[in-house]
């Protein structure tokens, strides 16, 4: 019996298949969510069937932004619960989980393997992956190039809390001849500062764990650790945390 977790996010969708013991990842897949979560779930179902996984030999749990758009799931579970289970899959310890997603950022406090408290910033895309994507497009670079530029740039303060106004700030900086490297550095540090503001509303933690699309990004991990004053861990499969947690919960 396969345990399948499906995390339909606002930007990317992740699928993980765990073995019966729920300790080993057998298959994993990430794809753009696109405009329709329903179409994405159909593509996922086809991919699972191509790998001989179907309703007769699997249990499926869906989570994420588009979790209700997975008609073949046996159960739907909130992102908070699934990300907590997913992070616990990687590291069995007390920690605060930071998930920088496409449209929201989550901070989840995990104590004794249980969710003790959580906060979400979903009022505005500032401080999320979408914010970085918009700013990278404005600078004419992709996300990887954005981080490479930031590594050699000097921090420029981006004060606006709104993505639209922040983009106007960047246009103004470009007009003044501010180096692209400095703007990239300022944009990423703006995201990190917004994450810090969110996380600091929870009790101080000795250890943080980064999930989401920035998992494994050394620059993001190092600067988060510096600004939070504590160790920040991650895993190269951290972006699959929500799907892994869903698969762990599949029974």
Wavefront OBJ file of the C-alpha trace (Angstrom):
o trace
v 0.000 0.000 0.000
v 1.461 3.318 -1.122
v 1.068 6.529 0.886
v 0.607 9.519 -1.414
v 0.773 13.180 -0.442
v -0.278 15.926 -2.857
v 0.441 19.578 -2.106
v -1.252 21.878 -4.629
v 0.348 25.250 -3.969
v -0.479 28.584 -5.551
v 2.672 28.482 -7.676
v 3.960 24.889 -7.663
v 2.425 21.501 -6.929
v 4.362 18.702 -5.260
v 3.661 14.970 -5.081
v 5.405 12.454 -2.834
v 4.926 8.688 -2.617
v 6.144 6.995 0.565
v 6.558 3.279 1.112
v 4.313 1.349 3.470
v 6.529 2.124 6.471
v 6.227 5.856 5.649
v 9.972 6.196 6.125
v 11.269 6.156 2.531
v 10.456 8.431 -0.414
v 9.788 6.202 -3.424
v 8.719 8.886 -5.904
v 8.521 12.662 -5.963
v 7.449 15.237 -8.519
v 7.124 19.019 -8.721
v 5.274 20.937 -11.425
v 3.807 24.407 -11.992
v 0.261 24.628 -10.684
v -0.798 26.762 -13.639
v -4.142 28.509 -13.798
v -6.285 25.468 -12.888
v -5.772 23.294 -9.808
v -8.314 20.851 -11.252
v -6.222 20.319 -14.394
v -3.089 19.969 -12.278
v -4.693 17.288 -10.110
v -5.688 15.441 -13.289
v -2.070 15.540 -14.498
v -0.929 14.228 -11.124
v -3.428 11.366 -11.241
v -2.189 10.392 -14.706
v 1.430 10.467 -13.512
v 0.589 8.255 -10.525
v -1.218 5.743 -12.740
v 1.752 5.666 -15.118
v 3.774 4.554 -12.104
v 1.197 1.831 -11.264
v -0.259 3.754 -8.315
v -4.044 3.889 -8.211
v -7.039 3.874 -5.902
v -6.686 0.150 -5.217
v -3.120 0.210 -3.905
v -2.786 3.654 -2.325
v -4.153 6.143 0.170
v -4.054 9.800 -0.877
v -4.068 12.939 1.262
v -4.239 16.380 -0.359
v -3.134 19.685 1.111
v -2.265 23.197 0.012
v -4.016 26.044 -1.733
v -5.840 23.730 -4.172
v -6.429 20.724 -1.932
v -10.188 20.711 -2.590
v -9.449 20.273 -6.299
v -8.178 16.704 -5.851
v -11.332 14.561 -6.234
v -9.451 11.255 -5.901
v -7.978 12.088 -2.463
v -9.159 10.085 0.540
v -8.779 13.076 2.825
v -7.794 16.762 2.815
v -5.600 18.214 5.582
v -4.491 21.790 6.298
v -1.081 23.035 5.182
v -0.094 23.781 8.786
v -0.512 20.171 9.896
v 1.178 18.779 6.795
v 4.200 21.100 6.922
v 4.645 20.255 10.601
v 4.568 16.527 9.835
v 6.875 17.038 6.868
v 9.480 18.960 8.857
v 9.263 16.321 11.599
v 9.947 13.691 8.903
v 13.333 15.361 8.356
v 14.177 16.254 11.944
v 12.611 14.932 15.151
v 13.051 17.905 17.495
v 11.372 21.038 18.801
v 11.635 23.853 16.266
v 9.914 26.668 14.447
v 9.189 25.882 10.812
v 9.410 28.686 8.261
v 7.657 28.088 4.952
v 8.130 30.837 2.354
v 5.505 29.918 -0.205
v 4.324 31.484 -3.433
v 1.484 33.506 -1.921
v 1.950 33.267 1.833
v 4.573 32.752 4.501
v 3.975 30.443 7.455
v 5.684 30.190 10.842
v 4.813 27.010 12.748
v 5.992 26.271 16.272
v 6.518 22.539 16.826
v 6.781 21.276 20.426
v 6.923 17.582 21.335
v 6.075 16.685 17.733
v 2.830 18.691 17.896
v 1.820 22.099 16.509
v 1.923 24.475 19.465
v 1.173 27.697 17.564
v 1.354 29.136 14.066
v 1.080 32.381 12.125
v 0.454 33.100 8.465
v 1.100 36.197 6.403
v -1.398 35.916 3.557
v -2.701 39.478 3.388
v -0.130 40.545 0.826
v 2.425 38.799 -1.368
v 5.259 40.945 0.041
v 7.681 38.605 1.796
v 6.776 35.620 -0.377
v 8.073 33.815 -3.427
v 5.686 35.747 -5.664
v 7.209 39.016 -4.442
v 10.681 37.806 -5.437
v 9.390 36.578 -8.787
v 7.829 39.963 -9.588
v 11.010 41.814 -8.646
v 13.225 39.409 -10.615
v 11.068 39.982 -13.693
v 11.444 43.721 -13.219
v 15.244 43.304 -13.161
v 15.162 40.971 -16.172
v 16.695 37.969 -14.379
v 15.521 34.575 -13.119
v 15.407 33.583 -9.447
v 18.803 31.855 -9.455
v 20.422 34.893 -11.064
v 18.709 37.081 -8.452
v 20.526 35.291 -5.635
v 23.836 35.315 -7.501
v 23.528 39.084 -7.927
v 22.618 39.540 -4.253
v 25.784 37.729 -3.160
v 27.965 40.506 -4.592
v 25.606 43.428 -3.971
v 25.163 45.892 -1.125
v 21.883 46.082 0.740
v 19.495 48.792 -0.481
v 16.519 49.418 1.766
v 13.142 48.535 0.217
v 10.691 50.145 2.618
v 7.289 49.482 1.014
v 5.170 46.714 2.547
v 3.137 46.348 -0.656
v 4.405 44.549 -3.744
v 3.035 47.202 -6.106
v 4.658 50.085 -4.221
v 7.892 48.111 -3.758
v 8.034 47.618 -7.526
v 7.682 51.394 -7.917
v 10.595 51.816 -5.504
v 12.713 49.511 -7.635
v 11.817 51.396 -10.810
v 12.955 54.566 -9.042
v 16.234 52.917 -7.980
v 16.839 51.725 -11.553
v 16.232 55.265 -12.747
v 18.850 56.564 -10.320
v 21.405 54.133 -11.690
v 21.541 51.887 -8.619
v 23.494 48.714 -9.492
v 21.348 45.683 -10.239
v 23.346 43.683 -7.668
v 22.422 46.144 -4.902
v 18.729 46.093 -5.818
v 18.710 42.272 -5.825
v 20.345 42.272 -2.398
v 17.793 44.782 -1.110
v 14.841 42.765 -2.418
v 15.981 39.513 -0.798
v 16.796 41.233 2.486
v 13.334 42.811 2.384
v 11.805 39.313 2.267
v 14.058 38.123 5.091
v 13.079 41.105 7.262
v 9.380 40.421 6.672
v 9.923 36.793 7.666
v 11.689 37.975 10.814
v 8.737 40.226 11.722
v 6.348 37.292 11.363
v 8.527 34.774 13.210
v 9.219 37.159 16.103
v 5.516 37.139 16.948
v 6.051 33.568 18.180
v 8.171 32.612 21.216
v 11.910 32.599 20.548
v 13.189 29.297 19.209
v 16.654 27.751 19.425
v 16.245 26.116 16.027
v 14.408 26.977 12.810
v 13.734 24.780 9.813
v 13.164 26.222 6.330
v 10.688 24.539 3.990
v 9.246 25.683 0.669
v 10.862 26.730 -2.581
v 13.895 28.330 -0.912
v 14.920 25.115 0.842
v 18.555 24.376 0.192
v 19.283 27.971 -0.817
v 22.501 28.668 1.093
v 22.151 32.449 0.830
v 18.618 32.466 2.268
v 19.527 30.016 5.048
v 22.653 31.938 6.087
v 20.987 35.343 6.218
v 17.885 34.022 7.975
v 20.162 32.478 10.596
v 22.013 35.761 10.995
v 18.926 37.931 11.372
v 17.111 35.464 13.683
v 20.192 34.881 15.829
v 19.713 31.107 15.784
v 20.530 28.072 13.680
v 18.398 27.584 10.575
v 18.352 24.098 9.108
v 16.832 22.777 5.902
v 16.893 19.778 3.576
v 17.342 19.497 -0.186
v 13.840 17.955 -0.259
v 12.423 20.664 2.014
v 10.203 22.043 -0.737
v 8.297 18.743 -0.556
v 7.573 19.102 3.184
v 3.847 19.709 2.723
v 3.466 16.712 0.390
v 5.619 14.533 2.656
v 3.485 15.464 5.652
v 0.352 14.611 3.707
v 1.827 11.240 2.733
v 2.754 10.523 6.373
v -0.874 11.194 7.323
v -2.219 8.893 4.596
v -3.670 5.705 6.072
l 1 2 3 4 5 6 7 8 9 10 11 12 13 14 15 16 17 18 19 20 21 22 23 24 25 26 27 28 29 30 31 32 33 34 35 36 37 38 39 40 41 42 43 44 45 46 47 48 49 50 51 52 53 54 55 56 57 58 59 60 61 62 63 64 65 66 67 68 69 70 71 72 73 74 75 76 77 78 79 80 81 82 83 84 85 86 87 88 89 90 91 92 93 94 95 96 97 98 99 100 101 102 103 104 105 106 107 108 109 110 111 112 113 114 115 116 117 118 119 120 121 122 123 124 125 126 127 128 129 130 131 132 133 134 135 136 137 138 139 140 141 142 143 144 145 146 147 148 149 150 151 152 153 154 155 156 157 158 159 160 161 162 163 164 165 166 167 168 169 170 171 172 173 174 175 176 177 178 179 180 181 182 183 184 185 186 187 188 189 190 191 192 193 194 195 196 197 198 199 200 201 202 203 204 205 206 207 208 209 210 211 212 213 214 215 216 217 218 219 220 221 222 223 224 225 226 227 228 229 230 231 232 233 234 235 236 237 238 239 240 241 242 243 244 245 246 247 248 249 250 251
